[in-house]
């Protein structure tokens, strides 16, 4: 549910002291008997609180022929509950002076409310209701089928370059569920029966597959009592929670595809297979991404946009995922530049990293950028709540909110060159050329 809630900005305020580099984020962590993991971070500097629930379910947990379920449930679970009228989630939070949202990825579904701290009980009650009493009925399913399909038309099918992720992941993966992006397909959602939606809910949206993370102006002991009051009686899920064990076969040759789209300027996308998040090479690859496109003076925009004027935009996008993911480089051609010429220029910049030693000055700038990004991620109570949940679910260590920066700082400039040589290879990539429909050969 990608609503644009400008009120979120109000809740991003926090004290200068909390932003100080190296300021440790203290938190309390425990698990209820029903399996719900709880993380509490107290920051009384401003009178606001973020209440969030991360369900460890994303599109990779879906089965063939039933894609799009996790994203569908992101929408469906705003329909209402036995005690919340259909469509009232938004109104209740806004009436209390807050905002809410949710998002779905390959690996998780995340819900949150940003509220005045005297409304923390409201957020807890609403999330508990969602967990135990969500309306998974014919009316809600049919309503959200239409909503999701319209979202796909607007954001993917009818958006210039909108199918890039769909096409890229579909070409890069042959076996792993990452080959289908979270939006799924019309056919799978239309063919699904109500019983299948109910089974999905009972399997994944249970306390033992959820992390409740709260950050902000709370009293920890009082909040614990409220959590017990609202969540303690929710029964543990009885179904086995499926986790995909499929390993994507090693790619041994380059795969290429031309996509004709409703665009005016060609685009080139290159995607390389990389290790899962949290692995040692993940940190070097993440820094490599910043080196390539971390700001206007980064290598890709500086070379392709500013100097050569072959592109109007050029960037690198990592996809840190629970299982091995992709490292994307992407550029949109300038007027009159052909896709192949743009690809050749992109290749030159990739090869430069492999052959030229990174200067001490550029490496120090890169380290400074990474350090700044890390601090910025934790500058708000909303950011801290989310990061604490992510670190617990993906890494089994919520304290990485304080220590993960050390892993980045251990990366040497030689490591960046090494991972470029190891992973950014022709045989390990897929290449897509997006061309205007006018260039499509006549049948």
N, C-alpha and C positions, 0 to 999 in steps of 0.2 A: 504494500500500500504506500505508494510514493506521493503522499500528499505534501504540498509545500506549506509548511507551518512556520510562518515568520515569527510566531511567538517563541519559537525555540531560541531565538537570539537572546531573549531576555534571560534565559536560564543558563547561558554560557558564561555569565559573570562569575568570577571567583577572585579570591584575594591574591594580592601580589606575592605574598609569602608562599602561597601554594604553588606558584609558578617558578619559584627559585630553583635553579638547576641543582640537582642532587638532593632535593627535598624528598625524603622518603614518604611513600604513600602507605600509611598504616591501614590495616584491614583485619577484620575478624572473619573466620571461615569455619563452617561446620556443615554437617549433613543431617537432615531429618531422618527418622526411621523409615519413611516412605521413599527415601532415595533422593529427595530434592536437595541439591547442593546450594548453600547460601553463602554469599560473600557480602560483607557490610563494611563500608568505608565512611567514616564520620569526618565531615568538614563543615564546621559551623560558621564559616566566614561569611556566607550569604544564605538567606532564608529560602533555599530551594533544594529539591531532591530529585534524583533520577531513579526511577523504579524500572528494572528491566528483567526480562526472562529470555534466556537463550535456550532454544530447543535444538538438540544435536540431530537435526534432520535437514537435509537439503536435497537438491535434485539427484545427487549421486545415490541416495537411498531408494530411489524409485525403480520399478521393474520395467522391463521392456514392454511397450504397449500401453503403459500408464504413466507417461511423462507429464511433468507440469504440476504434479500433486502438491509438492511443498510450496511452490509459489501460489497455487490456488488456495491452499489453506491460510497463507498469509492474509489473503483477502477474506476468506470465509469466516475466520475467527474474529472478525469485526462485525459479523452479522448480529450477534447478540447471544444471550444465554437464557437459561430458565428464569433468571432474575433480572436480566437487562434487556429491555425492549430492543427489537430489531432496529439497527441503525443508530442507537443511542450512545455508543462508545465515544464518538467524537464530541457530541454535545455535553456529555457528563464531564469530560476532562476540561473542555474549554470553559464550561460554566464555573469550574473550580479555579480558573485562572491559569490553566496549563496547556500543554500540547502533547501530542502522541504521534507515533509512527511505527513502521515495521519494515523489515527488509529480508530478502531471501537470497541465499547464494548456493553454490554447489554443495556446501557442507553444513549450513545452519539456517535456522529461521530465528529472527531476533525482533522482539517487541519491547517498546519502552514508553513510559510516560514521564514527562518533565513537569513537576508540580511544585506549588508552594509547599514548604516543609510541613505545614499544618494539615496537609492533605495526603500525607504518606499512606494513611489507612485506606484512602480511596483507591490509590494505585494498587495496593496489595489485594484489596477485595476484587478489583476488576481483573487482575491477572489470575487470581485463584478461580474466579468464575470462568474465565476462558479455559483454564486447565481442566476443570471438572464438569462444566455444564454447557459447553459450547453447543449452539444449535447447528447440528449437521442434518438438516432436513431438506426436503425437495424444494421448498421456496428459496432457501438460502443458496442451495447448489445451483439452481437455475439462474438466479440473479447474478451470482458471481461468475458463472460460465460466460455470461454476456459481458460482464465487466472485464474479465481477463482477456477475452477475445478482442474486445475493443482496444485494450491496452497494447496487445500484440500488434494490431493493425497500425496504431499510431506510433508506437515506439520502435517497431521492428520492420514490419512489412512495407509501410508507406513512408518511412523515414530515410532520406538519403544516407547511404552507408550503414543503415540500421541493421543489416543482416551480417555485419562483419564478424561478430563473436559467434553467431550461429554457424556461419560458413567455416570459420577458422577452426573452431573446436570440432566440428563435424568432419573436417579433413584431417586434423591432427590425431584424433583418437579413432581407433578401429574397434576396440573391445571395452575399454573402461567407460562407465556411465558419464564421465565428463564430456563425451561426444555429443550429448544433448544438453543445451543450455537450460537454465531454470525455467524459462518461459514455457517450455514444452511445446506440444502441438495441439491444434484444434481437434484433430481426430481422436487423440487419446482422451482428452477431457470429455468430448461429446459421447464417446463410447462407454465411459465409466458409469457404473451403476451406483445407486445411493449406498448400497451395502459396502462397496469398495471404499468409498469416502469415509464411512463410519469405521471401517476396519483400520484405515490409515490413521485416523484420529486416535483410536484406542491403542494403537501400537506406539506412536511416536510422541503424542502430546500428553505425556505422563510425567509425574514428579521425578522418577528415576532416569528420565532422559532430559532433564531440565536443570538449568542453573539460574537461580534468582540472585541478581546482583543489584545492590542499592548503594548509592553514593550521594552524600550531601549532608544537609543540616538535620541529622538524626541523633537520637540517643540510642546507643547500641542495645542496651538491655531492654529498653521499652520496645524497640523495633523487633527484637527477638520474640517478645510476647505476642506482638501483632502477627508475626509470621506463623507462630504456632496456632494462633486463633484461626487464621484464614487458610493455611496450607496443611496444618498438621493432620487433619481428618481426611485429606484426599488420599484414596487408596493407591498403593503402588501398582504400576502397570503389570499385567499378568502375561502379556505376550512377549516373546523374545524380540529384542530390537535388532533387526538385521543390519549388518555392516558389510558393505561390498568388499570382497577379497580379490576381485579381478585385478590383475596387474597388466598394464598396457605393454604389449610386446615392444621391444626396442626397435625404433625406426632405423632402417638401414639405407634408405635412399630418399632423395628429395621428392616431395609431392607438390604438384602445382595445379592451380585452378584459375579460370577466368570467370568472373561474375559480371554480368551486364546489369547495371542498376540505373535508376532514374537520377543520374548525377550529370554534372557538366565537366568536372575535373577528375581525371583518373586518380586512383589511390593504389598504394602497394602495401601489403601486410606480410610480414615475415614472422613466423611463430616457431620457437625452438622449445623442445622438451627440456624441462629442468626438474631437479629434485623437489621433494615436498618441503613445505615451510618448516622452519626449525632445524633443518639439517645444516651442518657447517657451511656447505656451499651456497645455501639459500641466502646467507648474509652477504657473501661476496657478490652474488648475482643481484641482490637488492641494491647494493652500492653501485654496481655497474649500471643499473637502470638510472640512478640519479646522475651518474657521470654523463650518460647519453642524453638525458632530457630533463634534468633538474634545474629548470630555469632557462631564460632566453640565451644565456651565455653557454649553455650545455652544448655538447659536441654535435648532436644531430641538428638542432635548430640553427646553431651558429654556422655549420658547414652548408646545410642544404637550403636553408631559408635566407640567411643573411649574405653569405659569401657567394654561393653558386646560384642562388635564386631559382633553384629547380623545384622548390616546394613552397607552398603557402603555410604548411604545418608539418612538423616532424617530431615524433616522440617515441619513447620506449615505455611499455606498460608491462609490469610483472603481474602474474596472477598467482599470489601465494595461496596454495590450496593444501588441504589435509593429505591428499595423495599427490604424487608428482604432477606438476602443472606446466604452464607455458610462459614463455618470455616473449613478448611481442615487440616488434619495432614496426612503426606505422608512419606513413607520410602521404600527404595529398599533393599532387603535382601542381606546379604553377601553370599558367596558361601557355599552351604550346609545347609543353614538355610531355614526352611519351612515357608510359609506365616503365618500359624497359630501361630507359635512360635514368629514371628516378631510382629504380632498383639497383642499377650499377653504382650510383652514387652512395646509396645506403650501404652496399657491400664494402665500398672503400672505407667508410667510417668504421665498420665492424672489424675489418682487417687491420686498421690502424691500431686498434686496441690490442690486437694480438701481437703486433710486431714492434710497436713503439713503447718504450718504458714510460710509465706515468710519472710526471715530474713531482717532486716533493711539494711544490706549491699547489698543484692541482689536487693532489691527494689530500693535503691538509684542508683545502676548501671543501672537498667531498666529505671528509670527516665532520667538519663544522656543520654542513648541511644535514647530515644524518642525525647529529646531536640535536640540532634545532627541531627537526621533524619529530624526534622522539619526545622532546619536551612539549611541543605543540599538541601532540596526540593526547596528552594527559592534563591539559590546561583547564578543562571543564569537568564538572562532575559527571556529565553525560559521557564524556570520553573515558573517564576513569572507570565508570561502571561497566562500559562495554569492554574495555581492555582487560579488566579483571576477569570477566566471564570468558573472553576469548582465550586468555592464557591458561585458565583452568581447564577448559574443554579440549583445546588443541594440544597443549603441552603438559597438562597435569601439574602445572606450577603457576599459581596466580601471582607469586612474588616476582615473576619475570617483568611485571609492570615496573619494578624497581631496578632490575638487573639485566634485562635483555640488551640494553645499550652496550654493556660490556662485551657482548658477543660481536657486535658490530665493530667495536674499537679494537678487537683482536685481529680483525681482517687486515692483512698487509697488502700493499699495492701489487705485490707479486701474485697474491691470490686472485685479484681482479683480472689480471692478465691470464692467469691459469684457467679460470672458469670460462673466460671468453674462448680460449682455445679448445677447451673440452666440450662445451655445450653449444656454442654458436657456430655450428658447422653445417655445411650444405646437406649432408645426409641425415641430419637431425632436425630438419625444418620443413615446414610447409610454406609455400609462397602463393599469395592470392593477388591477382590484378583485378581491381575494380575499374570497369570501363563504362562509358556512357552507352545507353541502349542504342544510340544512333550508330555505334561502331559494330553492333552485332551483325554477323554475316546474314544475308538474306537466305531464307530457306528455299 
